[in-house]
């Protein structure tokens, strides 16, 4: 009978900074929950300002996710399955919003979709459509920042899928669209779902690009992060309640995606 392998002990020089880092990351969230006005929580959620910010955030984040699915899934498929020229450069541009400061993204959106922007001036002249400082502008800003999360997740799922199933469908006479719809999509559906949830969560918490491109108008562009920023000056309890809602949503999403996103089983 083989003896059980003995795992090496964890050196103290790693344990101490690890615990300090853990406390540093957890303590602010614990402080938020401890200082939350639990006795007035529901009354705070029922106020018109908080309710409107919640409704607008949920609607805009959902619409931004739909936009990201419509355009992001085909883009992820193109990056994973085709040999387009300059694919690495395309992928770099696709992932830039992940590291770009959101405020810079908002400025870039203004320069393109503003009334005098590269595209916005024609949208305004030809169709009378103005995106900045509107609810549609919130959706555009959130989709710009959140879509890369979906693309990365779907591209990873496509690269992990066996392309021989698609090839087998093609040999049986299926068109490329039919193979994509009947074979590829069901295969990578879990990856699409995970990417969509991450995209939605990122859109829900977007602040910088939204306030720069869409402004902070109650009932029109004031989402939950913007409401937190505004309420922090005049109503700290409302700011704490909104922050708590965003924290709960983030924790639930990360727990639900734990095995797929970070690959843990424990």
C-alpha positions in Angstrom: 0.0 0.0 0.0 1.4 3.3 -1.1 1.9 5.9 1.6 -0.1 9.1 1.1 1.9 12.0 -0.3 2.8 14.6 2.2 2.0 18.1 1.0 4.7 20.7 1.8 3.8 23.2 4.4 2.9 26.8 3.5 5.8 29.1 4.3 5.0 31.8 6.8 6.5 34.4 4.5 3.6 33.8 2.1 0.8 33.3 4.6 1.2 36.7 6.3 1.0 38.9 3.1 -1.7 36.7 1.8 -3.8 37.3 4.9 -3.1 41.0 4.8 -4.2 41.1 1.2 -7.4 39.1 2.0 -8.3 41.5 4.8 -7.5 44.5 2.6 -10.0 43.2 -0.1 -12.7 42.0 2.3 -12.7 44.7 4.9 -14.3 47.5 2.8 -17.2 45.1 1.8 -17.6 44.1 5.5 -17.7 47.8 6.4 -20.4 48.4 3.8 -22.6 45.7 5.3 -21.9 46.7 8.9 -22.8 50.4 8.3 -25.8 49.7 6.0 -29.0 51.2 7.4 -30.7 47.8 7.7 -33.6 49.2 9.8 -34.6 51.6 6.9 -33.4 49.4 4.0 -36.8 48.7 2.4 -38.0 52.3 2.9 -34.8 53.5 1.2 -35.4 51.1 -1.7 -39.0 52.3 -2.1 -38.0 55.9 -2.5 -38.7 57.4 -6.0 -35.0 58.3 -6.6 -33.6 54.9 -5.7 -36.4 53.0 -7.5 -35.9 55.0 -10.7 -32.1 54.5 -10.6 -32.6 50.7 -10.1 -35.2 50.5 -12.9 -33.0 52.4 -15.3 -29.9 50.4 -14.4 -31.6 47.1 -15.0 -33.2 48.2 -18.3 -30.0 49.7 -19.7 -27.7 46.9 -18.5 -30.1 44.4 -20.1 -30.3 46.3 -23.4 -26.5 46.7 -23.4 -26.2 42.9 -23.0 -28.6 42.3 -25.9 -26.5 44.7 -28.1 -23.3 42.9 -27.0 -24.8 39.5 -27.8 -26.0 40.6 -31.3 -22.6 42.0 -32.3 -20.2 40.3 -29.9 -21.0 36.7 -30.6 -20.3 37.0 -34.3 -17.1 38.9 -33.6 -16.0 36.3 -31.2 -16.7 33.6 -33.8 -14.7 35.6 -36.4 -11.7 35.8 -34.0 -11.8 32.1 -33.1 -12.7 30.5 -36.4 -11.4 32.6 -39.2 -7.9 33.7 -40.3 -8.6 37.3 -41.0 -5.6 39.6 -41.8 -4.4 41.4 -38.7 -6.4 39.2 -36.3 -4.1 40.0 -33.4 -4.5 43.7 -34.0 -8.3 43.3 -34.2 -8.3 41.3 -30.9 -6.1 44.1 -29.3 -8.6 46.7 -30.3 -11.5 44.6 -29.1 -9.9 44.2 -25.6 -8.8 47.8 -25.2 -11.9 48.8 -23.3 -10.9 46.3 -20.6 -7.9 48.4 -19.7 -8.9 51.8 -21.0 -10.1 54.3 -18.3 -13.9 54.5 -18.6 -13.8 58.3 -18.7 -11.5 58.1 -21.7 -13.9 55.7 -23.3 -16.7 58.3 -22.7 -14.6 61.0 -24.3 -13.9 58.8 -27.3 -17.7 58.1 -27.7 -18.4 61.8 -27.6 -15.9 62.4 -30.3 -17.5 59.8 -32.5 -21.2 59.9 -31.6 -21.6 63.5 -30.4 -23.5 66.0 -32.4 -20.3 67.1 -34.0 -18.6 63.7 -33.9 -17.4 61.7 -36.8 -20.6 59.7 -37.0 -22.9 61.6 -34.7 -23.1 64.7 -36.9 -24.6 62.6 -39.8 -26.9 60.8 -37.4 -28.2 64.1 -36.2 -28.5 65.7 -39.7 -30.0 62.7 -41.5 -32.1 61.0 -38.9 -32.4 63.5 -36.1 -30.8 61.0 -33.7 -28.7 62.3 -30.8 -27.1 59.7 -28.5 -25.2 61.8 -25.9 -27.1 62.7 -22.7 -30.0 60.2 -23.5 -31.0 56.8 -22.3 -29.8 55.4 -25.6 -26.4 56.9 -24.8 -26.3 55.0 -21.5 -26.9 51.8 -23.4 -24.1 52.7 -25.9 -21.6 53.6 -23.2 -22.4 50.4 -21.2 -22.1 48.2 -24.3 -18.8 49.7 -25.3 -17.3 48.9 -21.9 -19.0 45.6 -21.3 -18.9 43.9 -24.7 -15.2 42.8 -24.4 -16.1 40.6 -21.4 -18.7 38.7 -23.6 -16.3 38.4 -26.6 -13.5 37.0 -24.5 -15.7 34.4 -22.9 -17.3 33.3 -26.1 -14.0 33.2 -28.0 -12.5 31.0 -25.3 -15.5 28.7 -25.5 -15.2 28.5 -29.3 -11.5 27.7 -29.1 -12.3 25.0 -26.6 -15.0 23.4 -28.8 -14.1 20.6 -31.2 -14.4 22.0 -34.8 -14.8 18.5 -36.1 -18.5 18.6 -35.3 -18.9 21.6 -37.6 -16.9 19.8 -40.2 -19.1 16.7 -39.9 -22.2 18.9 -40.3 -20.7 20.5 -43.5 -20.0 17.0 -45.0 -23.7 16.1 -44.4 -24.7 19.1 -46.5 -25.4 21.7 -43.8 -24.6 25.3 -44.8 -22.2 27.3 -42.7 -25.0 29.2 -41.1 -26.9 26.0 -40.4 -23.9 24.5 -38.8 -23.3 27.6 -36.7 -26.9 27.7 -35.6 -27.5 24.0 -35.0 -24.1 22.8 -33.9 -21.8 25.6 -32.8 -24.2 27.6 -30.8 -25.5 24.7 -28.7 -22.0 23.6 -28.0 -20.8 27.0 -26.7 -24.1 28.0 -25.1 -22.7 27.8 -21.5 -19.8 30.0 -22.5 -22.2 32.5 -24.1 -24.4 32.5 -21.0 -21.4 33.1 -18.7 -20.1 35.9 -21.0 -23.6 37.5 -21.1 -23.9 37.4 -17.3 -20.4 39.0 -16.9 -21.3 41.6 -19.6 -24.5 42.4 -17.8 -22.8 42.8 -14.4 -20.1 45.1 -15.9 -22.8 47.2 -17.6 -24.7 47.4 -14.4 -21.7 48.9 -12.6 -20.5 51.2 -15.3 -19.8 54.8 -14.2 -17.1 56.7 -16.0 -18.1 56.3 -19.6 -21.8 56.8 -18.7 -21.4 60.1 -16.9 -19.0 61.4 -19.5 -21.1 60.4 -22.6 -24.7 60.4 -21.2 -24.5 62.7 -18.2 -26.3 62.3 -14.9 -30.0 63.2 -15.4 -32.5 61.6 -12.9 -34.9 59.4 -14.7 -33.1 59.6 -18.0 -29.4 58.7 -17.6 -28.9 58.4 -13.8 -28.1 54.7 -13.2 -27.2 53.2 -9.8 -23.5 54.0 -9.8 -24.3 57.6 -10.8 -27.0 57.8 -8.1 -24.5 56.5 -5.5 -22.1 59.3 -6.5 -24.8 62.0 -6.2 -26.4 60.6 -3.1 -23.1 60.4 -1.3 -23.1 64.2 -0.8 -26.7 64.7 0.3 -28.1 61.3 1.4 -25.3 58.8 2.6 -27.9 56.2 3.6 -29.3 56.0 0.0 -25.7 55.8 -1.3 -25.0 52.9 1.1 -28.2 51.1 0.1 -27.4 51.4 -3.6 -23.9 50.3 -3.0 -25.1 47.3 -1.1 -27.4 46.3 -4.0 -24.5 46.4 -6.4 -22.3 44.4 -4.0 -25.0 41.7 -3.6 -25.4 41.5 -7.4 -21.7 41.2 -8.0 -21.2 38.5 -5.3 -24.1 36.4 -6.6 -22.8 36.6 -10.1 -19.2 35.6 -9.1 -20.4 32.7 -7.0 -22.7 31.4 -9.8 -19.8 31.7 -12.4 -17.1 30.4 -10.0 -16.4 27.1 -11.7 -16.6 28.4 -15.3 -14.7 31.6 -14.8 -11.9 30.8 -12.3 -12.0 27.0 -12.6 -12.4 26.1 -8.9 -14.3 23.1 -7.5 -14.2 23.8 -3.8 
